[in-house]
């Protein structure tokens, strides 16, 4: 889910563009890093939730296990790989919505590791399914701090909506991402708004369509991911109207 969303800017000598307002590769990575890291964990938590919550029930597979109670479950990840991530280690405490809203729960991260990346904070979920369209949706509200292997920190707060629509194959199974969130990284604040849902097929390694706005310290740029063609190209538009083609990282 929401897989490869990290991209690097190509160099440009366009004299019409103020180079002082270009966002760096590291900044764009920071804006999208949290979902890249936690995407596989989100799917695992959804699977565990669907396995029921009767008191004393245990669910175990080769990657993770869960012990259920009346109020939620404790999920333990044992050095496993999910959706191509680095090894995942740690325990998540999942609490069901006390108001009884179906499909609603929160996961608490305490020194949880994906490879050498440490995660702390909370991630709350509201799940829904649509039998007519064959889709499942996650509304995810994050309040996380991510400490990267180099010691740098990213804080991420906001709400995303993820929709997975199942087809007859991976090529026809698609995902979409919408929402608004705020990232603080290296002393700067970045506000992200998805204008048109970011979509692609599960088999494609890139976002194929949709666009988002990214604001930093008063500067807002637009990133357009194209017309649904699975390629590694997107277009960034600067405030003065200048467009620059960017290349998605392999």
JOZI-V547006 format. One record per residue. N is the residue number from 0. NEAR is the number of other ideal C-beta (glycine too) atoms within 10 Angstrom. D_LAST is the distance of its C-alpha to the last C-alpha in Angstrom with 2 decimals. Layout:
# JOZI-V547006
n = <N & N>
near = <NEAR & NEAR>
d_last = <D_LAST & D_LAST>
This chain:
# JOZI-V547006
n = <0 & 1 & 2 & 3 & 4 & 5 & 6 & 7 & 8 & 9 & 10 & 11 & 12 & 13 & 14 & 15 & 16 & 17 & 18 & 19 & 20 & 21 & 22 & 23 & 24 & 25 & 26 & 27 & 28 & 29 & 30 & 31 & 32 & 33 & 34 & 35 & 36 & 37 & 38 & 39 & 40 & 41 & 42 & 43 & 44 & 45 & 46 & 47 & 48 & 49 & 50 & 51 & 52 & 53 & 54 & 55 & 56 & 57 & 58 & 59 & 60 & 61 & 62 & 63 & 64 & 65 & 66 & 67 & 68 & 69 & 70 & 71 & 72 & 73 & 74 & 75 & 76 & 77 & 78 & 79 & 80 & 81 & 82 & 83 & 84 & 85 & 86 & 87 & 88 & 89 & 90 & 91 & 92 & 93 & 94 & 95 & 96 & 97 & 98 & 99 & 100 & 101 & 102 & 103 & 104 & 105 & 106 & 107 & 108 & 109 & 110 & 111 & 112 & 113 & 114 & 115 & 116 & 117 & 118 & 119 & 120 & 121 & 122 & 123 & 124 & 125 & 126 & 127 & 128 & 129 & 130 & 131 & 132 & 133 & 134 & 135 & 136 & 137 & 138 & 139 & 140 & 141 & 142 & 143 & 144 & 145 & 146 & 147 & 148 & 149 & 150 & 151 & 152 & 153 & 154 & 155 & 156 & 157 & 158 & 159 & 160 & 161 & 162 & 163 & 164 & 165 & 166 & 167 & 168 & 169 & 170 & 171 & 172 & 173 & 174 & 175 & 176 & 177 & 178 & 179 & 180 & 181 & 182 & 183 & 184 & 185 & 186 & 187 & 188 & 189 & 190 & 191 & 192 & 193 & 194 & 195 & 196 & 197 & 198 & 199 & 200 & 201 & 202 & 203 & 204 & 205 & 206 & 207 & 208 & 209 & 210 & 211 & 212 & 213 & 214 & 215 & 216 & 217 & 218 & 219 & 220 & 221 & 222 & 223 & 224 & 225 & 226 & 227 & 228 & 229 & 230 & 231 & 232 & 233 & 234 & 235 & 236 & 237 & 238 & 239 & 240 & 241 & 242 & 243 & 244 & 245 & 246 & 247 & 248 & 249>
near = <18 & 23 & 18 & 17 & 22 & 15 & 22 & 14 & 16 & 11 & 6 & 15 & 6 & 11 & 7 & 9 & 16 & 13 & 9 & 6 & 15 & 16 & 18 & 11 & 13 & 13 & 17 & 22 & 18 & 25 & 25 & 23 & 20 & 25 & 21 & 17 & 21 & 27 & 21 & 22 & 25 & 21 & 17 & 21 & 23 & 18 & 14 & 22 & 21 & 13 & 13 & 10 & 18 & 9 & 8 & 8 & 13 & 10 & 16 & 11 & 12 & 7 & 14 & 21 & 17 & 23 & 14 & 21 & 15 & 9 & 13 & 21 & 25 & 14 & 23 & 13 & 21 & 15 & 10 & 15 & 13 & 19 & 15 & 10 & 17 & 14 & 14 & 23 & 15 & 18 & 16 & 24 & 15 & 22 & 16 & 19 & 15 & 8 & 6 & 7 & 10 & 9 & 18 & 18 & 22 & 17 & 23 & 17 & 23 & 12 & 11 & 21 & 17 & 22 & 14 & 11 & 17 & 18 & 23 & 16 & 18 & 14 & 23 & 17 & 20 & 17 & 17 & 14 & 11 & 11 & 6 & 5 & 11 & 12 & 17 & 18 & 18 & 21 & 18 & 24 & 16 & 21 & 15 & 18 & 16 & 23 & 16 & 17 & 10 & 6 & 6 & 12 & 14 & 22 & 18 & 28 & 15 & 17 & 14 & 22 & 16 & 24 & 20 & 18 & 18 & 13 & 12 & 7 & 10 & 11 & 12 & 12 & 16 & 21 & 21 & 21 & 24 & 19 & 20 & 13 & 21 & 15 & 23 & 15 & 21 & 11 & 5 & 12 & 12 & 20 & 15 & 19 & 16 & 18 & 13 & 13 & 18 & 24 & 19 & 24 & 18 & 18 & 12 & 20 & 16 & 20 & 28 & 19 & 18 & 21 & 20 & 25 & 15 & 20 & 14 & 17 & 8 & 7 & 14 & 14 & 18 & 16 & 22 & 18 & 25 & 18 & 8 & 14 & 11 & 15 & 15 & 16 & 15 & 21 & 14 & 22 & 16 & 18 & 12 & 9 & 8 & 13 & 12 & 17 & 11 & 20 & 13 & 17 & 15 & 8>
d_last = <16.96 & 15.00 & 11.80 & 8.46 & 10.16 & 8.90 & 8.49 & 9.86 & 12.94 & 13.73 & 17.07 & 20.15 & 23.77 & 25.18 & 28.57 & 29.04 & 26.42 & 27.54 & 24.94 & 26.56 & 25.00 & 21.28 & 19.27 & 17.16 & 13.56 & 15.32 & 17.47 & 14.93 & 13.26 & 16.89 & 17.74 & 15.33 & 15.24 & 18.27 & 17.32 & 14.04 & 16.35 & 19.31 & 18.13 & 18.99 & 22.19 & 23.24 & 23.24 & 25.21 & 27.72 & 28.23 & 28.99 & 31.36 & 33.07 & 33.76 & 35.43 & 38.37 & 40.05 & 43.46 & 44.91 & 44.36 & 41.80 & 39.01 & 35.76 & 33.90 & 30.99 & 29.06 & 26.64 & 28.79 & 32.38 & 34.45 & 38.08 & 39.50 & 42.37 & 44.10 & 41.96 & 38.45 & 36.73 & 35.21 & 31.85 & 31.00 & 27.57 & 28.08 & 25.13 & 23.08 & 19.48 & 18.75 & 15.81 & 13.64 & 14.84 & 16.55 & 20.26 & 22.23 & 25.77 & 28.57 & 30.96 & 30.81 & 34.09 & 33.96 & 36.91 & 38.01 & 39.08 & 42.73 & 43.64 & 42.95 & 40.36 & 38.78 & 35.12 & 35.05 & 34.22 & 32.75 & 30.83 & 31.69 & 29.23 & 31.08 & 29.20 & 26.68 & 23.81 & 20.20 & 19.60 & 21.09 & 20.60 & 24.02 & 24.77 & 28.17 & 29.60 & 29.95 & 28.08 & 30.41 & 29.95 & 31.85 & 31.14 & 32.39 & 32.24 & 33.17 & 34.77 & 35.11 & 31.42 & 30.26 & 28.14 & 27.93 & 27.31 & 26.76 & 28.00 & 26.70 & 28.30 & 26.75 & 28.48 & 26.32 & 25.85 & 22.77 & 23.27 & 20.19 & 20.49 & 21.42 & 24.21 & 22.92 & 23.77 & 22.47 & 25.04 & 24.20 & 26.97 & 27.20 & 26.99 & 24.32 & 25.05 & 22.76 & 23.89 & 22.93 & 24.70 & 25.27 & 25.49 & 26.59 & 23.17 & 19.61 & 18.99 & 21.95 & 21.33 & 19.89 & 19.34 & 20.18 & 20.29 & 23.06 & 24.93 & 25.60 & 24.94 & 25.46 & 23.53 & 25.27 & 23.30 & 24.69 & 27.89 & 26.51 & 26.60 & 24.03 & 25.20 & 22.82 & 24.24 & 22.61 & 24.65 & 23.52 & 21.86 & 18.07 & 17.75 & 15.78 & 16.51 & 15.77 & 14.25 & 11.61 & 8.24 & 8.83 & 12.17 & 14.08 & 17.26 & 19.28 & 19.63 & 20.42 & 22.45 & 21.82 & 24.97 & 25.47 & 29.03 & 30.27 & 27.35 & 25.70 & 22.72 & 21.36 & 17.80 & 17.89 & 15.12 & 17.07 & 19.38 & 17.80 & 16.00 & 12.72 & 10.51 & 7.85 & 10.99 & 13.35 & 16.62 & 18.20 & 22.00 & 24.11 & 27.68 & 29.30 & 27.60 & 25.33 & 22.02 & 18.82 & 15.70 & 12.46 & 8.90 & 6.42 & 3.82 & 0.00>
